[in-house]
Amino acid sequence: MKYYSTRSSQQRGCSFSSALLAGLAPDGGLYVPQKIPHFSSEELAAWPCNLSLSDLAIKIFPAWIGEKTLEDELTTLAPQIFNFETPLSFLNHNTAILELFHGPTAAFKDIGARFLAAVLATTAAPEKRVLVATSGDTGGAVAAAFHHYPAIEVVILYPEAKVSPMQEMQLTTWGKNVQAFCVRGDFDDCQRMVKELLLEPAYAGDFLSANSINLGRLLPQTLYYAQASLSYQQQQGRTAGVIVPTGNLGNGVAALWAKAMGFPIGEVVLATNSNQAIAQYFASAGENWTPLPTITTLANAMDVGNPSNMERLLHLYREGGFKQLQTDVSTIVVNDQEILLTMKKSYEQWKQLFCPHTATALFAREVISQQRKHDDWIVVATAHPAKFKEIVEKVWHSSLLSLPLPSSLQSIIARPQAKKTIPATVSALKHYLSK
């Protein structure tokens, strides 16, 4: 298997591990496989029921990796990496919630971050430093994953006053090999700074990205779509679509990669908050892709005006074009008022609390179910609601509603925070990195 940039297929292809270590391609594009591996329905039918994430990784990843040493390590690494559940719970006969918040930092980013950290520590690069921009959950997951590998230094950039208090604690309380920078700007500024630094010759060989622009972060996210789609089909006898709350579009691309691999996934619905760059592209019938300034919303981890993985989405449909993209994918925009109403309604109807990001997907499910009354859906729950206690309290106008913290988050509260606040420029970042 060879990997190429989304911006040019004419360059010489590289290996999986080389793509992972580089993060970005030399031309600034994102790495994609020369061809997405495919598993036939007959192959999938022969697989045992109730496969774990680690079982699926051992079955799926060799076709993506194509490197014997890393494939051999996978048998040992997978059970250590994917050692928590991603359960599918049913709200009713045709809607299931995919719970991705049972990892160490109570967010779906744990799956990709733990894989990337383990592979880097095993294969390549204690001399490498890891650079990550975060709109909320990515940085915490990366910090927690790499904290176990003290030889690898981690640098986190996050936007000032645009993450929740719990998210900020998860970014700034690790110390040792994890350094956090609070950037006076938004997530797109943080992401731009990462890309600019990675393309500078003096730093490109030193740093690699742990954002979903990195293949090693994105690929593991296909596992829970593979698992959930098989489980839904086995339990219900039908194929479900998935509704994905998305910002930087990595989670949406992971769902589409899983679909392209042959897993039983119907339509992929991208639920966004009021940042509408993706929705406007669809509204233009594929004629106009225009990044937009970032808007601050209650679903802060999705506050992205220029999603990097749009390059991978467009590359995936370079042959089928917008007509095929429109067949497989749709978008629904959800504003803050709709997020709050959905959070309240979900508790009243099902006695379940959901985070604001999951609420965008649940609102989208209501919209699309009215249009297509007999469809089956998997709604992706990306984070534990306790990470957004202030927003949950805003829904109920009080703090009386019990919101117990997962044990993994309880230990964070007592730790001291350490951060530096910097302007949104690469020169400011380099000033501190040189010390």
C-alpha positions as CSV (number, residue, x, y, z in Angstrom):
1,M,0.0,0.0,0.0
2,K,1.3,3.4,-1.0
3,Y,0.1,6.8,0.2
4,Y,-0.2,10.0,-1.9
5,S,-1.0,13.7,-1.3
6,T,-4.6,14.8,-1.9
7,R,-3.1,17.6,-4.1
8,S,-1.0,15.4,-6.4
9,S,-1.0,11.7,-7.4
10,Q,2.1,12.3,-9.5
11,Q,4.5,12.3,-6.7
12,R,6.3,9.1,-5.6
13,G,4.1,7.2,-3.1
14,C,5.3,6.6,0.4
15,S,4.6,3.9,3.0
16,F,2.1,4.0,5.8
17,S,4.7,4.7,8.5
18,S,6.3,7.4,6.4
19,A,2.9,9.1,5.9
20,L,2.3,8.9,9.6
21,L,5.6,10.4,10.5
22,A,5.3,13.2,8.0
23,G,1.8,14.2,9.0
24,L,1.4,16.5,6.0
25,A,2.6,15.7,2.5
26,P,5.5,17.9,1.2
27,D,3.0,20.0,-1.0
28,G,0.8,20.7,2.0
29,G,-1.8,18.1,1.1
30,L,-3.1,15.2,3.2
31,Y,-2.1,11.7,2.8
32,V,-4.6,9.2,1.3
33,P,-4.2,5.6,0.2
34,Q,-3.7,4.8,-3.5
35,K,-6.9,2.6,-3.1
36,I,-9.2,2.0,-0.1
37,P,-9.1,-1.7,0.8
38,H,-12.4,-3.4,0.3
39,F,-14.1,-6.3,2.1
40,S,-16.8,-8.1,0.3
41,S,-20.2,-8.8,1.9
42,E,-19.3,-12.5,1.9
43,E,-16.1,-11.8,3.8
44,L,-17.9,-9.7,6.4
45,A,-20.7,-12.3,6.8
46,A,-18.0,-14.9,7.6
47,W,-16.6,-12.8,10.5
48,P,-17.6,-13.7,14.0
49,C,-20.3,-11.6,15.7
50,N,-19.5,-9.1,18.3
51,L,-16.0,-8.3,17.2
52,S,-14.1,-5.9,19.5
53,L,-12.3,-2.9,18.2
54,S,-8.9,-4.7,18.7
55,D,-10.3,-7.7,16.8
56,L,-11.3,-5.5,13.9
57,A,-8.0,-3.6,13.9
58,I,-6.2,-6.9,13.5
59,K,-8.5,-7.8,10.6
60,I,-8.7,-4.4,8.8
61,F,-5.4,-2.6,9.3
62,P,-2.9,-5.0,7.6
63,A,-4.6,-4.1,4.3
64,W,-3.9,-0.4,5.0
65,I,-0.4,-0.8,6.6
66,G,1.4,-3.2,4.3
67,E,4.5,-3.3,6.5
68,K,5.3,-6.6,8.1
69,T,7.0,-5.3,11.2
70,L,4.2,-3.0,12.1
71,E,1.6,-5.6,11.3
72,D,3.3,-8.1,13.6
73,E,3.3,-5.5,16.4
74,L,-0.4,-4.9,15.9
75,T,-1.4,-8.2,17.4
76,T,0.2,-7.1,20.7
77,L,-0.6,-3.4,20.5
78,A,-4.3,-3.5,19.5
79,P,-5.7,-5.0,22.8
80,Q,-3.6,-2.5,24.8
81,I,-4.8,0.5,22.7
82,F,-8.5,-0.4,22.2
83,N,-9.2,-1.5,25.8
84,F,-12.5,0.2,26.4
85,E,-16.0,-0.3,25.0
86,T,-17.8,1.7,22.3
87,P,-21.3,0.4,22.9
88,L,-24.3,0.8,20.7
89,S,-27.5,1.6,22.8
90,F,-30.9,1.9,21.2
91,L,-33.3,4.8,21.7
92,N,-36.0,3.0,19.7
93,H,-36.4,0.4,17.0
94,N,-34.6,2.4,14.4
95,T,-32.2,4.8,16.2
96,A,-29.1,3.8,18.1
97,I,-26.5,5.9,19.9
98,L,-22.9,5.0,19.3
99,E,-21.2,5.9,22.7
100,L,-17.6,7.0,22.0
101,F,-17.0,8.6,25.4
102,H,-15.8,5.7,27.5
103,G,-12.1,6.2,27.0
104,P,-9.6,8.0,29.3
105,T,-10.6,11.5,28.4
106,A,-14.3,10.8,27.8
107,A,-14.3,11.7,24.1
108,F,-14.1,9.9,20.7
109,K,-10.6,11.3,20.1
110,D,-9.1,8.7,22.5
111,I,-9.4,6.0,19.9
112,G,-7.1,7.7,17.3
113,A,-4.8,9.4,19.8
114,R,-4.0,6.1,21.6
115,F,-3.2,4.3,18.3
116,L,-1.0,7.1,17.1
117,A,0.9,7.3,20.4
118,A,1.5,3.6,20.6
119,V,2.6,3.2,17.0
120,L,5.0,6.2,17.3
121,A,6.5,4.8,20.5
122,T,7.0,1.4,18.9
123,T,8.1,2.2,15.4
124,A,9.8,5.4,15.0
125,A,10.3,8.3,16.8
126,P,11.3,9.2,20.3
127,E,13.3,12.0,18.7
128,K,10.1,13.4,17.1
129,R,8.0,16.0,18.8
130,V,4.2,16.0,18.4
131,L,2.3,19.2,17.5
132,V,-1.5,19.4,17.8
133,A,-4.1,22.1,17.4
134,T,-7.3,21.5,19.3
135,S,-10.8,23.0,19.4
136,G,-11.5,21.1,22.6
137,D,-11.2,17.3,22.8
138,T,-8.3,16.4,20.5
139,G,-5.6,18.0,22.7
140,G,-6.8,16.3,25.8
141,A,-6.9,12.9,24.2
142,V,-3.4,13.4,22.7
143,A,-2.0,14.6,26.0
144,A,-3.4,11.6,27.9
145,A,-2.2,9.2,25.2
146,F,1.4,10.5,25.0
147,H,1.8,11.1,28.7
148,H,2.5,7.4,29.0
149,Y,5.5,7.8,26.6
150,P,7.7,10.5,28.3
151,A,10.4,10.3,25.6
152,I,8.0,12.0,23.1
153,E,7.3,15.7,23.7
154,V,3.8,17.0,22.9
155,V,3.0,20.7,22.1
156,I,-0.7,21.6,22.2
157,L,-2.3,24.8,20.7
158,Y,-5.8,25.7,21.8
159,P,-7.9,28.9,21.3
160,E,-8.2,31.3,24.2
161,A,-11.7,31.3,25.9
162,K,-13.1,28.9,23.3
163,V,-12.8,25.5,25.2
164,S,-14.8,24.5,28.2
165,P,-13.2,24.7,31.7
166,M,-13.0,20.9,31.9
167,Q,-11.4,20.7,28.4
168,E,-8.8,23.3,29.4
169,M,-7.9,21.3,32.5
170,Q,-7.4,18.2,30.3
171,L,-5.1,20.3,28.1
172,T,-3.0,22.0,30.8
173,T,-2.6,19.7,33.8
174,W,-0.2,17.0,32.5
175,G,3.3,18.7,32.8
176,K,6.4,16.7,32.0
177,N,6.4,15.9,28.3
178,V,3.1,17.8,27.6
179,Q,3.3,21.6,27.0
180,A,0.1,23.7,26.3
181,F,-0.1,27.0,24.5
182,C,-3.3,29.2,24.8
183,V,-3.5,31.0,21.4
184,R,-5.2,34.4,21.1
185,G,-7.3,33.4,18.2
186,D,-9.7,30.6,17.1
187,F,-9.2,27.0,16.2
188,D,-8.4,27.8,12.5
189,D,-5.6,30.0,13.7
190,C,-4.2,27.1,15.7
191,Q,-4.5,24.7,12.8
192,R,-2.9,27.2,10.5
193,M,0.1,27.6,12.8
194,V,0.5,23.8,12.9
195,K,0.5,23.5,9.1
196,E,2.9,26.5,8.7
197,L,5.4,25.0,11.2
198,L,5.2,21.6,9.6
199,L,6.1,23.0,6.2
200,E,9.1,24.9,7.5
201,P,12.3,23.0,6.6
202,A,13.9,23.7,10.0
203,Y,10.9,22.1,11.8
204,A,9.4,19.6,9.4
205,G,11.8,16.8,10.5
206,D,11.4,17.6,14.1
207,F,7.6,17.8,14.5
208,L,4.7,15.7,13.3
209,S,1.0,16.4,13.6
210,A,-1.4,14.6,15.9
211,N,-4.5,16.2,14.4
212,S,-6.8,14.2,12.1
213,I,-4.7,15.5,9.2
214,N,-2.4,12.7,10.3
215,L,-3.3,9.4,8.8
216,G,-2.5,7.6,12.1
217,R,-5.1,9.6,13.9
218,L,-7.8,9.2,11.3
219,L,-7.6,5.5,10.3
220,P,-8.5,4.1,13.8
221,Q,-11.7,6.0,13.7
222,T,-13.0,3.7,11.0
223,L,-13.0,0.9,13.5
224,Y,-16.0,2.0,15.5
225,Y,-18.0,2.6,12.3
226,A,-17.2,-0.9,11.1
227,Q,-18.2,-2.3,14.5
228,A,-21.4,-0.3,14.9
229,S,-22.6,-0.9,11.4
230,L,-22.1,-4.7,11.7
231,S,-23.7,-4.7,15.1
232,Y,-26.7,-2.8,13.9
233,Q,-27.2,-5.1,10.9
234,Q,-26.8,-8.2,13.1
235,Q,-29.3,-7.0,15.7
236,Q,-31.9,-5.3,13.4
237,G,-31.4,-7.1,10.1
238,R,-31.2,-3.7,8.3
239,T,-28.5,-1.3,7.2
240,A,-28.3,2.0,9.1
241,G,-27.0,5.4,8.1
242,V,-24.8,7.4,10.4
243,I,-25.3,10.9,11.7
244,V,-21.9,12.4,12.6
245,P,-21.4,15.7,14.5
246,T,-18.5,17.2,12.6
247,G,-16.1,20.2,12.6
248,N,-12.8,19.4,11.1
249,L,-14.5,16.6,9.1
250,G,-12.1,13.8,10.2
251,N,-14.9,11.8,11.9
252,G,-17.1,12.2,8.8
253,V,-14.3,11.0,6.5
254,A,-13.7,8.0,8.8
255,A,-17.3,7.0,8.3
256,L,-17.0,7.3,4.6
257,W,-13.8,5.3,4.5
258,A,-15.5,2.6,6.5
259,K,-18.4,2.7,4.0
260,A,-15.9,2.5,1.1
261,M,-14.3,-0.6,2.7
262,G,-17.6,-2.4,2.3
263,F,-19.1,-2.1,5.8
264,P,-22.9,-1.8,5.9
265,I,-23.4,1.9,6.2
266,G,-26.1,3.8,4.4
267,E,-26.2,7.6,4.1
268,V,-23.7,9.6,6.0
269,V,-25.3,12.8,7.5
270,L,-22.8,15.5,8.5
271,A,-24.4,17.5,11.4
272,T,-22.6,20.9,11.8
273,N,-23.1,23.7,14.2
274,S,-23.5,27.3,12.8
275,N,-20.1,27.0,11.1
276,Q,-21.5,26.4,7.6
277,A,-18.6,26.0,5.2
278,I,-19.4,22.4,4.5
279,A,-23.2,23.0,4.2
280,Q,-22.6,25.9,1.8
281,Y,-20.5,23.7,-0.4
282,F,-23.4,21.3,-0.7
283,A,-25.8,24.1,-1.2
284,S,-23.7,25.3,-4.2
285,A,-24.0,21.8,-5.8
286,G,-20.3,21.4,-5.4
287,E,-19.4,24.5,-7.4
288,N,-17.9,26.6,-4.6
289,W,-15.7,25.5,-1.7
290,T,-15.0,28.6,0.5
291,P,-13.6,28.4,4.0
292,L,-15.4,30.8,6.3
293,P,-14.4,32.7,9.5
294,T,-15.0,30.6,12.6
295,I,-18.2,31.2,14.6
296,T,-18.2,30.5,18.3
297,T,-21.0,28.1,19.4
298,L,-22.1,25.9,22.3
299,A,-20.6,22.9,20.4
300,N,-17.1,24.4,20.6
301,A,-15.2,21.3,19.5
302,M,-16.9,21.7,16.1
303,D,-16.1,25.4,15.7
304,V,-14.1,25.1,12.5
305,G,-14.5,27.4,9.5
306,N,-11.9,25.7,7.3
307,P,-12.0,22.0,7.9
308,S,-8.8,20.3,6.8
309,N,-10.3,17.0,5.9
310,M,-12.4,18.6,3.2
311,E,-9.4,17.7,1.0
312,R,-9.9,14.1,1.8
313,L,-13.6,14.2,1.3
314,L,-13.2,15.8,-2.2
315,H,-10.4,13.4,-3.1
316,L,-12.6,10.4,-2.2
317,Y,-15.2,11.6,-4.7
318,R,-12.8,12.8,-7.4
319,E,-14.1,10.1,-9.8
320,G,-17.8,10.0,-8.9
321,G,-18.0,13.7,-8.6
322,F,-20.6,15.8,-6.7
323,K,-23.5,13.7,-7.9
324,Q,-22.1,10.6,-6.2
325,L,-21.1,12.6,-3.1
326,Q,-24.7,14.0,-2.9
327,T,-26.0,10.4,-3.0
328,D,-23.8,9.3,-0.1
329,V,-23.7,12.4,2.0
330,S,-26.0,15.2,3.2
331,T,-25.6,18.1,5.7
332,I,-27.8,19.6,8.3
333,V,-26.9,22.8,10.2
334,V,-27.9,23.1,13.8
335,N,-27.9,26.4,15.7
336,D,-27.3,27.0,19.4
337,Q,-31.0,27.3,20.3
338,E,-31.7,24.0,18.6
339,I,-28.7,22.4,20.5
340,L,-30.1,23.5,23.8
341,L,-33.7,22.4,23.0
342,T,-32.4,19.0,21.9
343,M,-30.4,18.5,25.1
344,K,-33.5,19.3,27.2
345,K,-35.8,17.2,25.1
346,S,-33.5,14.2,25.1
347,Y,-33.5,14.2,28.9
348,E,-37.2,14.6,29.1
349,Q,-37.9,11.9,26.6
350,W,-35.2,9.3,27.3
351,K,-33.7,10.4,30.7
352,Q,-30.3,10.7,29.0
353,L,-27.9,13.7,29.1
354,F,-26.0,14.4,25.9
355,C,-23.1,16.8,25.2
356,P,-23.9,19.7,22.8
357,H,-22.0,18.0,20.0
358,T,-24.1,14.9,20.2
359,A,-27.1,17.1,20.4
360,T,-26.4,18.5,16.9
361,A,-26.5,14.9,15.6
362,L,-29.7,14.2,17.5
363,F,-31.4,17.3,16.1
364,A,-30.3,16.2,12.6
365,R,-31.8,12.8,13.3
366,E,-35.2,14.5,14.1
367,V,-35.0,16.6,10.9
368,I,-34.1,13.7,8.6
369,S,-36.5,11.2,10.3
370,Q,-39.4,13.6,9.4
371,Q,-38.3,13.4,5.8
372,R,-37.6,9.7,5.7
373,K,-39.8,8.1,8.3
374,H,-38.6,4.5,7.9
375,D,-34.9,5.0,7.8
376,D,-32.5,3.5,10.4
377,W,-29.8,5.7,12.0
378,I,-26.7,5.4,14.2
379,V,-26.2,8.7,16.0
380,V,-22.6,9.3,17.0
381,A,-22.2,10.5,20.6
382,T,-18.7,12.1,20.7
383,A,-18.2,13.2,24.3
384,H,-19.4,12.8,27.8
385,P,-21.8,15.6,28.9
386,A,-19.8,16.1,32.1
387,K,-17.1,17.8,30.0
388,F,-19.7,20.6,29.3
389,K,-21.3,21.0,32.7
390,E,-21.8,24.7,32.2
391,I,-23.9,24.1,29.1
392,V,-25.9,21.4,30.7
393,E,-26.7,23.7,33.6
394,K,-27.7,26.4,31.1
395,V,-30.3,24.0,29.6
396,W,-31.9,23.6,33.1
397,H,-31.1,27.1,34.5
398,S,-29.7,25.5,37.6
399,S,-27.0,23.1,38.8
400,L,-29.5,20.8,40.5
401,L,-29.3,18.2,37.7
402,S,-26.8,15.6,38.8
403,L,-23.8,15.3,36.4
404,P,-21.3,12.8,38.0
405,L,-17.9,13.0,36.5
406,P,-16.4,9.8,35.1
407,S,-13.5,8.6,37.2
408,S,-11.0,9.4,34.5
409,L,-12.0,13.1,34.7
410,Q,-12.2,13.3,38.5
411,S,-8.4,12.8,38.8
412,I,-7.8,15.9,36.6
413,I,-9.5,18.4,38.8
414,A,-7.0,18.4,41.6
415,R,-3.9,18.9,39.3
416,P,-2.3,22.3,38.9
417,Q,-2.6,23.9,35.5
418,A,0.4,25.2,33.4
419,K,0.0,27.1,30.2
420,K,1.5,30.0,28.1
421,T,-0.6,32.5,26.3
422,I,0.7,33.5,22.9
423,P,-0.3,35.5,19.8
424,A,-1.7,33.6,16.8
425,T,1.6,33.6,14.9
426,V,4.2,31.0,14.1
427,S,6.9,33.3,15.1
428,A,5.5,33.6,18.6
429,L,5.3,29.8,18.9
430,K,8.9,29.3,17.6
431,H,10.1,31.8,20.2
432,Y,8.9,29.5,23.0
433,L,9.8,26.3,21.2
434,S,13.4,27.5,20.9
435,K,13.8,27.8,24.7
